[in-house]
């Protein structure tokens, strides 16, 4: 995870923002250094994500053959990608496999019997139902992205609309993430969330660089009102910061963070591997022995 976050910050954010910085020997040297470090982090994250997905395929081949087959299919699609033709068809197949993994894990999570006694108050029911809108939104994002790639491969005109729907669901998932992860009121997540929301607000109001960063970093078109992205970034940052600070939720928060830095585009094998590894962490991985 640290390698993926470093690659995201250095290549997707800092390098994109470099176009707004005046040129000169010192800035050029700093940006070159950050680019080199970012490339190293990118390759490390790619390798680690591939190892996680491959080990999942191997270790679950008996107790969870569905996930084993799907994760193996992801690895095979990544391996053959440089050698096979038909880029649009390849992308449609890869994203469909990932959407299948996310949907399978999400449905299992929602079907699992809730722990604890039956709620007796509105607040208790709110917490019990919290995973539903979050899980459905996350699964819907990748189902719509896969549909967009299928539409592109079939030369159908539905691709932009499907991608727009995926962006809307991504914002919804970000907004409900603190509720779904049962975030608590704590100073560090509060400061982190305020900084993230303020950054998006300032860039959105005073700079033309936000659409560029959003498009190339996380594949967002920013067609919704700016307030949706400000509140979405605030909620997302709060949920991630709080989850990473809590040992019980650290694994799920780390998985959600991988999904966030991968974005919703799944335009490369790197993003496909990050999304797969992130979904395995976020939704609790695979079936246990005896289940």
C-alpha positions as CSV (number, residue, x, y, z in Angstrom):
1,X,0.0,0.0,0.0
2,X,2.7,2.6,0.8
3,X,4.2,2.1,-2.7
4,X,0.8,2.7,-4.4
5,X,0.2,5.8,-2.3
6,X,3.7,7.2,-3.1
7,X,3.2,6.5,-6.8
8,X,-0.2,8.3,-6.7
9,X,1.2,11.3,-4.9
10,X,4.3,11.7,-6.9
11,X,3.1,10.8,-10.4
12,X,-0.6,11.5,-10.4
13,X,-0.7,14.6,-8.2
14,X,2.8,16.3,-7.9
15,X,3.8,15.6,-11.5
16,X,0.5,16.8,-12.9
17,X,0.7,19.9,-10.7
18,X,4.2,20.7,-12.0
19,X,2.7,22.3,-15.1
20,X,1.5,25.2,-12.9
21,X,4.9,25.8,-11.4
22,X,7.3,28.3,-13.0
23,X,10.2,26.5,-14.8
24,X,13.8,26.8,-13.4
25,X,16.8,24.7,-12.6
26,X,15.8,23.9,-9.0
27,X,12.1,23.1,-9.7
28,X,13.1,21.0,-12.7
29,X,15.6,19.0,-10.6
30,X,13.0,18.5,-7.8
31,X,10.3,17.4,-10.2
32,X,12.7,15.0,-12.0
33,X,13.8,13.5,-8.7
34,X,10.1,13.0,-7.6
35,X,9.3,11.5,-11.0
36,X,12.1,8.9,-10.7
37,X,11.1,8.0,-7.1
38,X,7.4,7.8,-8.3
39,X,8.4,5.4,-11.1
40,X,10.2,3.2,-8.7
41,X,7.1,3.2,-6.3
42,X,4.8,2.5,-9.3
43,X,6.7,-0.6,-10.3
44,X,7.0,-1.8,-6.7
45,X,3.2,-1.3,-6.3
46,X,2.5,-3.2,-9.5
47,X,4.7,-6.1,-8.5
48,X,3.3,-6.3,-4.9
49,X,-0.3,-6.1,-6.2
50,X,0.4,-8.9,-8.7
51,X,1.9,-11.0,-6.0
52,X,-1.1,-10.5,-3.7
53,X,-3.5,-11.5,-6.5
54,X,-1.5,-14.5,-7.6
55,X,-1.1,-15.7,-4.0
56,X,-4.8,-15.4,-3.5
57,X,-5.4,-17.5,-6.6
58,X,-3.1,-20.2,-5.4
59,X,-4.0,-20.3,-1.7
60,X,-7.8,-20.3,-2.3
61,X,-7.8,-22.9,-5.1
62,X,-9.5,-25.5,-2.9
63,X,-11.6,-23.6,-0.3
64,X,-12.8,-20.8,-2.6
65,X,-12.6,-21.9,-6.3
66,X,-14.7,-19.0,-7.5
67,X,-12.3,-16.3,-6.3
68,X,-9.3,-18.5,-7.2
69,X,-10.5,-18.8,-10.8
70,X,-11.3,-15.1,-11.1
71,X,-8.1,-13.9,-9.6
72,X,-6.1,-16.3,-11.8
73,X,-8.0,-14.9,-14.7
74,X,-6.9,-11.4,-13.7
75,X,-3.2,-12.5,-13.6
76,X,-3.5,-14.2,-17.0
77,X,-5.1,-11.1,-18.6
78,X,-2.2,-9.0,-17.3
79,X,0.4,-11.4,-18.5
80,X,-1.0,-11.7,-22.1
81,X,-1.9,-8.0,-22.4
82,X,1.4,-7.0,-24.0
83,X,1.3,-9.8,-26.6
84,X,-2.4,-9.9,-27.6
85,X,-4.1,-7.6,-30.0
86,X,-7.5,-6.0,-29.7
87,X,-6.9,-3.5,-26.9
88,X,-10.6,-2.7,-26.6
89,X,-11.7,-6.3,-26.3
90,X,-8.9,-7.0,-23.8
91,X,-10.0,-4.1,-21.6
92,X,-13.6,-5.3,-21.7
93,X,-12.5,-8.7,-20.6
94,X,-10.2,-7.5,-17.8
95,X,-12.7,-5.1,-16.4
96,X,-15.5,-7.6,-16.5
97,X,-13.4,-10.1,-14.5
98,X,-12.6,-7.4,-11.9
99,X,-16.3,-6.4,-11.7
100,X,-17.1,-10.1,-11.1
101,X,-14.6,-10.2,-8.2
102,X,-16.0,-7.1,-6.6
103,X,-19.6,-8.2,-7.1
104,X,-18.9,-11.6,-5.6
105,X,-17.1,-10.3,-2.6
106,X,-19.7,-7.5,-2.1
107,X,-22.6,-9.9,-2.2
108,X,-21.0,-12.3,0.2
109,X,-20.4,-9.4,2.6
110,X,-24.0,-8.3,2.4
111,X,-25.3,-11.9,2.8
112,X,-23.2,-12.6,5.9
113,X,-25.2,-12.8,9.1
114,X,-24.8,-9.5,11.1
115,X,-22.9,-9.8,14.4
116,X,-24.4,-8.7,17.6
117,X,-28.0,-8.5,18.9
118,X,-30.9,-7.1,16.8
119,X,-30.9,-3.3,16.9
120,X,-33.6,-1.7,19.0
121,X,-33.1,2.0,18.1
122,X,-33.0,4.0,14.9
123,X,-29.3,4.6,15.5
124,X,-28.7,0.9,15.8
125,X,-30.6,0.2,12.6
126,X,-28.6,2.9,10.8
127,X,-25.3,1.3,11.8
128,X,-26.7,-2.2,10.9
129,X,-27.7,-1.0,7.4
130,X,-24.6,1.2,6.8
131,X,-22.7,-1.3,4.6
132,X,-25.5,-1.6,2.1
133,X,-25.3,1.7,0.2
134,X,-21.5,1.7,0.4
135,X,-21.1,-1.8,-0.8
136,X,-23.7,-1.4,-3.5
137,X,-22.1,1.8,-4.7
138,X,-18.6,0.3,-4.9
139,X,-19.8,-2.8,-6.7
140,X,-21.9,-0.6,-9.1
141,X,-18.8,1.6,-9.9
142,X,-16.9,-1.3,-11.4
143,X,-19.9,-2.9,-13.0
144,X,-20.6,0.3,-14.9
145,X,-16.9,0.8,-15.8
146,X,-16.9,-2.8,-17.2
147,X,-20.1,-2.0,-19.1
148,X,-18.5,1.1,-20.6
149,X,-15.5,-0.9,-21.9
150,X,-17.9,-3.5,-23.3
151,X,-19.9,-0.8,-25.0
152,X,-16.6,0.7,-26.4
153,X,-15.5,-2.7,-27.8
154,X,-19.0,-3.1,-29.4
155,X,-18.9,0.4,-30.8
156,X,-22.1,1.2,-28.8
157,X,-22.8,4.8,-27.8
158,X,-23.6,4.0,-24.2
159,X,-20.0,4.2,-22.9
160,X,-20.0,7.9,-21.8
161,X,-23.2,7.5,-19.9
162,X,-22.0,4.4,-18.1
163,X,-18.8,6.1,-17.2
164,X,-20.8,9.0,-15.9
165,X,-22.9,6.7,-13.8
166,X,-19.7,5.1,-12.3
167,X,-18.5,8.6,-11.3
168,X,-21.8,9.3,-9.6
169,X,-21.6,6.1,-7.6
170,X,-18.0,6.7,-6.7
171,X,-19.0,10.0,-5.2
172,X,-21.8,8.3,-3.3
173,X,-19.4,5.7,-2.0
174,X,-17.1,8.4,-0.7
175,X,-19.9,10.3,0.9
176,X,-21.2,7.2,2.9
177,X,-17.8,5.8,3.7
178,X,-17.6,7.2,7.2
179,X,-21.0,5.8,8.0
180,X,-20.1,2.4,6.5
181,X,-16.8,2.2,8.3
182,X,-18.3,3.4,11.6
183,X,-15.9,6.3,11.8
184,X,-15.5,8.1,15.1
185,X,-15.1,11.8,15.9
186,X,-11.3,12.2,16.3
187,X,-8.9,15.1,15.8
188,X,-6.5,13.6,13.3
189,X,-9.2,12.4,10.8
190,X,-11.0,15.7,11.3
191,X,-7.9,17.7,10.3
192,X,-7.1,15.4,7.4
193,X,-10.7,15.7,6.1
194,X,-10.7,19.4,6.4
195,X,-7.4,19.7,4.5
196,X,-8.6,17.4,1.7
197,X,-11.9,19.2,1.3
198,X,-10.3,22.7,1.4
199,X,-7.7,21.6,-1.2
200,X,-10.4,20.5,-3.6
201,X,-12.5,23.6,-3.0
202,X,-9.6,26.0,-3.6
203,X,-8.3,24.2,-6.7
204,X,-11.9,24.0,-8.0
205,X,-12.5,27.7,-7.6
206,X,-9.2,29.3,-8.3
207,X,-7.3,26.9,-10.7
208,X,-7.9,25.1,-13.9
209,X,-5.6,22.3,-12.8
210,X,-8.2,20.3,-10.9
211,X,-10.0,18.9,-13.9
212,X,-6.6,17.8,-15.3
213,X,-5.6,16.1,-12.0
214,X,-9.0,14.5,-11.6
215,X,-9.0,13.1,-15.2
216,X,-5.5,11.7,-15.2
217,X,-5.2,10.7,-11.5
218,X,-8.6,9.0,-10.8
219,X,-10.5,9.2,-14.2
220,X,-13.1,11.6,-13.0
221,X,-14.7,14.1,-15.5
222,X,-16.0,16.4,-12.8
223,X,-19.4,16.9,-14.4
224,X,-21.2,17.0,-11.0
225,X,-21.4,20.3,-9.0
226,X,-18.1,21.2,-7.3
227,X,-19.8,20.7,-3.8
228,X,-20.3,17.0,-4.5
229,X,-16.5,16.5,-4.9
230,X,-15.6,18.8,-2.0
231,X,-17.9,16.8,0.4
232,X,-16.9,13.5,-1.2
233,X,-13.2,14.3,-0.7
234,X,-13.8,15.4,2.9
235,X,-15.8,12.2,3.7
236,X,-13.4,9.9,2.0
237,X,-10.3,11.5,3.8
238,X,-12.1,11.2,7.1
239,X,-13.1,7.6,6.7
240,X,-9.6,6.6,5.5
241,X,-7.7,8.5,8.2
242,X,-10.0,7.1,10.9
243,X,-9.9,3.6,9.6
244,X,-6.1,3.5,9.2
245,X,-5.7,4.6,12.8
246,X,-7.9,1.8,14.1
247,X,-6.4,-1.6,14.2
248,X,-9.7,-3.4,13.7
249,X,-10.5,-1.5,10.6
250,X,-7.0,-1.0,9.2
251,X,-7.3,-3.8,6.6
252,X,-10.6,-2.6,5.2
253,X,-9.4,1.0,5.1
254,X,-6.2,0.0,3.4
255,X,-8.3,-1.8,0.7
256,X,-10.5,1.2,0.2
257,X,-7.4,3.4,-0.1
258,X,-6.1,1.2,-2.9
259,X,-9.4,1.6,-4.7
260,X,-9.2,5.3,-4.2
261,X,-5.7,5.7,-5.6
262,X,-6.5,3.3,-8.5
263,X,-9.4,5.6,-9.5
264,X,-12.4,4.4,-11.5
265,X,-10.9,4.2,-14.9
266,X,-9.2,0.7,-14.9
267,X,-7.4,2.0,-18.0
268,X,-4.2,0.0,-17.3
269,X,-3.2,-3.4,-15.9
270,X,-1.7,-1.5,-13.0
271,X,-5.1,-0.1,-12.0
272,X,-6.7,-3.5,-12.6
273,X,-4.3,-5.1,-10.1
274,X,-4.8,-2.3,-7.5
275,X,-8.5,-2.6,-7.7
276,X,-8.4,-6.4,-7.4
277,X,-6.0,-6.3,-4.4
278,X,-8.0,-3.5,-2.8
279,X,-11.3,-5.3,-3.1
280,X,-9.9,-8.4,-1.5
281,X,-8.9,-6.3,1.5
282,X,-12.0,-4.1,1.7
283,X,-14.5,-6.9,1.5
284,X,-12.7,-9.4,3.7
285,X,-11.0,-11.5,1.1
286,X,-12.3,-15.1,0.6
287,X,-14.2,-17.9,2.3
288,X,-12.7,-19.3,5.4
289,X,-12.1,-23.1,5.8
290,X,-15.3,-25.0,6.4
291,X,-17.6,-22.4,5.0
